[in-house]
Amino acid sequence: MTDITYRDLRGMAEFRAAEDLQRDVWGAGDQPDPADLMMVIQAEGGLVGGAFAGDRLLGYVFAFPTREAGAQHSHRLAVRAEARGLGLGVKLKLWQRDWCLTRGITLVRWTYDPLRATNAALNIARLGASAATYHVDYYGEMEGINRGVASDRLLAEWRLDAPAATPGKPLDIALPEDFGALLVQDPPAAAALRLQMRAALLQAFGRGQRITGYDRARRVYLLSDPV
């Protein structure tokens, strides 16, 4: 594959390419963020950036300002199937980090499915984000690859100007190797695991604990006690 470049999207053709990329990644029925909305949010200070091989968009990240000064909400990150294994997800996030720091943004937040091991490995293990907020069925009923299970989400918090917190004790629930495959092959088991993880993390967060690490070998979250 040719060299990959990382930059802001330019022109409606590239925003429409980002819309198409979302459909490819999240599947039929999922509602993509529309091209015109992304364009306007970028014009008003948001981030819509991409990983390009020549003119082809292989991955993108979309984020926007929040009511909190110096904080950004990162709404979507996606990489085409053909480009998996190239590390584009982490490289897009590191590009986003540089983009934010040059603009005085030091905190980035985003939601992700707590049962998807790939996302936990990227968000918590690789980037050093932490989490202490659990949203139950955050988006309601979803389609595409998220169809058939409650849309529970963790809120990741990535502090760009501070070292990652020290990981703590393991949670006693392992993430499946591939939650998407489990959801297709055994929906009742996927739904049961959703409820089990929900209960465990709500209890942990209620005790003041925080996810500060992820053990990729055992596929378990690591929890730190309140200071």
C-alpha positions as CSV (number, residue, x, y, z in Angstrom):
1,M,0.0,0.0,0.0
2,T,1.2,3.5,-0.8
3,D,2.3,5.9,2.0
4,I,-0.5,7.1,4.3
5,T,-1.0,10.8,4.9
6,Y,-3.1,12.3,7.8
7,R,-4.9,15.6,7.2
8,D,-8.1,17.5,7.5
9,L,-10.8,16.6,5.0
10,R,-11.2,19.1,2.2
11,G,-14.2,19.7,0.0
12,M,-17.6,18.0,-0.2
13,A,-16.4,15.0,-2.2
14,E,-14.1,14.0,0.8
15,F,-16.9,14.6,3.3
16,R,-19.2,12.3,1.2
17,A,-16.4,9.7,1.1
18,A,-16.4,9.8,5.0
19,E,-20.1,9.3,4.9
20,D,-19.7,6.2,2.6
21,L,-16.9,4.9,4.8
22,Q,-19.2,4.9,7.8
23,R,-21.7,2.8,5.9
24,D,-19.0,0.3,5.0
25,V,-17.8,0.0,8.6
26,W,-21.0,0.1,10.7
27,G,-23.2,-1.8,8.2
28,A,-26.5,-1.4,6.6
29,G,-29.1,0.5,8.6
30,D,-26.7,2.5,10.7
31,Q,-27.2,6.2,10.3
32,P,-23.9,7.9,9.2
33,D,-23.1,11.4,10.2
34,P,-24.0,13.4,7.1
35,A,-21.4,15.1,4.9
36,D,-22.9,18.6,5.2
37,L,-23.0,18.4,9.0
38,M,-19.4,17.3,9.2
39,M,-18.4,20.1,6.9
40,V,-20.2,22.8,8.9
41,I,-18.8,21.5,12.3
42,Q,-15.3,21.5,10.9
43,A,-15.8,25.1,9.7
44,E,-16.9,26.0,13.3
45,G,-13.9,24.5,15.0
46,G,-14.5,20.8,14.9
47,L,-12.1,18.1,13.7
48,V,-12.8,16.0,10.6
49,G,-9.6,14.3,9.7
50,G,-8.6,11.3,7.5
51,A,-6.0,8.8,6.7
52,F,-5.4,8.8,2.9
53,A,-3.6,6.5,0.6
54,G,-3.3,8.8,-2.4
55,D,-6.9,10.2,-2.8
56,R,-8.6,7.2,-1.2
57,L,-9.9,7.7,2.4
58,L,-9.0,4.7,4.5
59,G,-10.0,6.0,7.9
60,Y,-11.4,9.0,9.5
61,V,-12.0,10.7,12.9
62,F,-14.7,13.2,13.6
63,A,-14.8,15.4,16.8
64,F,-16.3,18.6,18.0
65,P,-16.0,21.2,20.8
66,T,-17.9,20.9,24.0
67,R,-19.3,23.3,26.5
68,E,-16.1,22.8,28.6
69,A,-13.2,24.9,27.5
70,G,-10.2,22.8,26.4
71,A,-12.3,19.7,26.0
72,Q,-13.4,17.9,22.8
73,H,-15.9,15.1,22.2
74,S,-14.6,12.6,19.6
75,H,-17.7,11.2,18.0
76,R,-16.5,8.7,15.5
77,L,-13.4,6.8,14.4
78,A,-13.4,4.3,11.6
79,V,-11.0,2.3,9.4
80,R,-12.0,0.4,6.3
81,A,-11.7,-3.4,6.5
82,E,-9.0,-3.3,3.7
83,A,-6.7,-1.2,5.9
84,R,-7.1,-3.1,9.2
85,G,-3.8,-4.2,10.7
86,L,-1.9,-1.1,9.6
87,G,-2.3,0.7,12.9
88,L,-4.4,3.4,11.4
89,G,-6.7,3.7,14.4
90,V,-4.0,4.6,16.8
91,K,-2.2,6.7,14.3
92,L,-5.4,8.7,13.7
93,K,-5.8,9.2,17.4
94,L,-2.2,10.4,17.8
95,W,-2.7,12.8,14.9
96,Q,-5.9,14.0,16.7
97,R,-3.8,14.5,19.8
98,D,-1.4,16.8,18.0
99,W,-4.2,18.6,16.3
100,C,-5.8,19.3,19.7
101,L,-2.7,20.3,21.6
102,T,-1.8,22.9,19.0
103,R,-5.3,24.5,19.7
104,G,-5.1,24.3,23.5
105,I,-7.3,21.3,23.8
106,T,-6.1,19.0,26.6
107,L,-9.0,16.6,27.2
108,V,-10.8,14.4,24.6
109,R,-13.8,12.3,25.5
110,W,-15.7,9.6,23.5
111,T,-18.0,6.6,24.0
112,Y,-17.3,3.0,23.1
113,D,-18.8,-0.4,23.5
114,P,-17.2,-1.8,26.7
115,L,-17.5,-5.4,25.3
116,R,-15.4,-4.8,22.1
117,A,-11.9,-5.9,22.9
118,T,-10.3,-4.2,19.9
119,N,-11.7,-0.8,21.2
120,A,-10.6,-1.5,24.8
121,A,-7.1,-2.3,23.6
122,L,-6.9,0.9,21.6
123,N,-8.6,3.3,24.0
124,I,-7.4,2.1,27.3
125,A,-4.2,0.0,26.7
126,R,-2.6,1.9,23.8
127,L,-3.8,5.5,24.3
128,G,-3.9,5.5,28.1
129,A,-7.5,6.8,28.4
130,S,-9.5,6.0,31.5
131,A,-13.2,5.6,32.3
132,A,-15.5,6.0,35.2
133,T,-18.9,6.7,33.5
134,Y,-21.2,4.0,32.2
135,H,-24.1,4.9,30.0
136,V,-26.9,2.3,29.9
137,D,-28.5,1.8,26.4
138,Y,-27.0,5.2,25.5
139,Y,-28.1,5.4,21.8
140,G,-31.2,3.3,22.2
141,E,-31.9,0.6,19.6
142,M,-29.3,0.6,16.9
143,E,-28.9,-1.1,13.5
144,G,-25.9,-2.4,11.5
145,I,-23.2,-4.2,13.5
146,N,-24.8,-3.0,16.8
147,R,-28.2,-4.5,16.1
148,G,-29.7,-6.8,18.7
149,V,-28.2,-5.7,21.9
150,A,-28.6,-2.7,24.3
151,S,-26.3,0.2,23.2
152,D,-24.4,0.4,26.5
153,R,-21.3,2.6,26.3
154,L,-18.3,3.6,28.4
155,L,-17.2,7.2,28.4
156,A,-13.4,7.3,27.8
157,E,-11.5,10.3,29.0
158,W,-8.1,11.0,27.4
159,R,-6.0,13.6,29.1
160,L,-3.4,14.8,26.6
161,D,-1.2,16.7,28.9
162,A,-0.8,14.2,31.7
163,P,0.7,10.6,32.0
164,A,-1.7,7.7,32.0
165,A,-2.9,6.5,35.4
166,T,-1.3,3.4,37.0
167,P,-3.4,0.3,36.2
168,G,-5.0,-1.4,39.2
169,K,-6.8,-4.7,40.0
170,P,-8.5,-6.9,37.3
171,L,-12.2,-7.0,36.9
172,D,-13.4,-10.6,37.1
173,I,-15.2,-10.5,33.7
174,A,-13.3,-11.2,30.5
175,L,-14.3,-9.5,27.2
176,P,-15.0,-11.9,24.4
177,E,-12.4,-12.2,21.7
178,D,-15.0,-10.9,19.1
179,F,-18.2,-9.5,20.5
180,G,-19.5,-8.8,17.0
181,A,-19.2,-12.5,16.1
182,L,-20.8,-13.5,19.4
183,L,-23.7,-11.1,18.7
184,V,-24.3,-12.8,15.4
185,Q,-23.7,-16.4,16.5
186,D,-25.4,-16.4,19.9
187,P,-27.5,-13.3,20.6
188,P,-28.8,-14.5,24.0
189,A,-25.2,-15.0,25.2
190,A,-24.2,-11.6,24.0
191,A,-27.2,-10.0,25.7
192,A,-26.4,-11.9,29.0
193,L,-22.8,-10.7,28.9
194,R,-24.0,-7.2,28.3
195,L,-26.0,-7.3,31.5
196,Q,-23.2,-9.0,33.4
197,M,-20.6,-6.3,32.4
198,R,-23.2,-3.5,33.1
199,A,-23.8,-4.7,36.6
200,A,-20.1,-5.2,37.4
201,L,-18.9,-1.8,36.1
202,L,-21.9,0.2,37.6
203,Q,-21.0,-1.4,41.0
204,A,-17.3,-0.6,40.5
205,F,-17.9,3.0,39.5
206,G,-20.4,3.4,42.4
207,R,-17.5,2.4,44.7
208,G,-15.4,5.2,43.2
209,Q,-13.2,2.9,41.2
210,R,-12.0,3.8,37.7
211,I,-10.8,1.8,34.6
212,T,-7.2,2.8,34.3
213,G,-5.8,-0.2,32.3
214,Y,-6.7,-3.1,30.1
215,D,-4.9,-6.5,30.1
216,R,-4.9,-7.5,26.4
217,A,-3.7,-11.1,27.1
218,R,-6.6,-11.9,29.5
219,R,-9.0,-9.3,27.9
220,V,-9.9,-7.8,31.3
221,Y,-10.2,-4.2,32.5
222,L,-8.0,-3.0,35.3
223,L,-9.6,-0.9,38.1
224,S,-7.9,1.6,40.3
225,D,-9.4,2.4,43.7
226,P,-10.3,6.1,44.6
227,V,-7.5,8.2,45.8
